[in-house]
Amino acid sequence: MALAPPRSLSPSKVSSFTDCPLAFRLSVIDRLPERPSAAAVKGTLVHRALEALVWEHAPGDRTVDAATAEIHRSWRAMHDDTEVQRLALTEDESEKLVADAVVLAHRYFELEDPDRVRAVGVELGLEADIDGLRLRGVIDRLDLNDDGDLVVIDYKTGRAPSEGFERAKLGGVHVYALLCERVLGRAPVEVRLLYLREPVTIVATPSDQSIRGQRQRAVAVWRAIERACDLGDFRPRPSRLCSYCSFQALCPAFDGAPPPARATVVGAAKPQVGPSPSRDRETNATAPLL
Ligand code: SF4
């Protein structure tokens, strides 16, 4: 059985395959709907508000009150989003979600002074061909520091990883460095992960070696996905992530049976290189970017 592989990979899809090939197949290839997640919706809300704070407000106007107003404005704009509708929140639940988003937006101010931010892009989609792989990623915010170097900013609304998991979590940030190098012609000097809940900032400093390593890893995962598609072999990989998985009922590890793959093609052609679907939010960047 041969399946059509996805047309492109993002850092989250790379992780999804390495975490559990079966969950990857059901989500990315079969495109089965996943449980709506209040945490994901809250994350989108906070991202939107913080991006608007630095993109639509001049320095001096990037205040706590402005961030609060952006949370409420973004929430109104998200009202009809499919993910929000599927959550079917009660009024009380909506109020709690927005109140917590406001708390996270306020904690952002403990991590940096937005008036000092020199953003050259927010919600910036980058794509590049790398050894036959179409790699894509969306950068929350791209800054210039005082020396004119690039700095990637990534907002996180979940918990910061413990020390043991930190290294693995940081693997994805080097994808952003790789994409910057390929698309913009130079790598960022830093990738800063702003964990708003704690709040704490984790800084990664990309190097030629880390970027080369990320490139090799992404291509290796791509080859593994191609092989899995050729053989129709996506095995479950049970882990603590199963608690959050939408597909337990379809998983042999939980006495379920996966449905036949929807995207089955006989003699599947090699993946086409083409534009990938973009995320809902608009990409904003200064023009020219640099
Ligand atoms: S329940 Fe666990 S093993 Fe099964 S598909 Fe989901 S993540 Fe994979």
Residues whose N, C-alpha, C, O or C-beta is under 5 A from the ligand:
A	BS01	SF4	C20 L22 A23 P236 R237 P238 S239 L241 C242 C245 F247 Q248 C251 A253
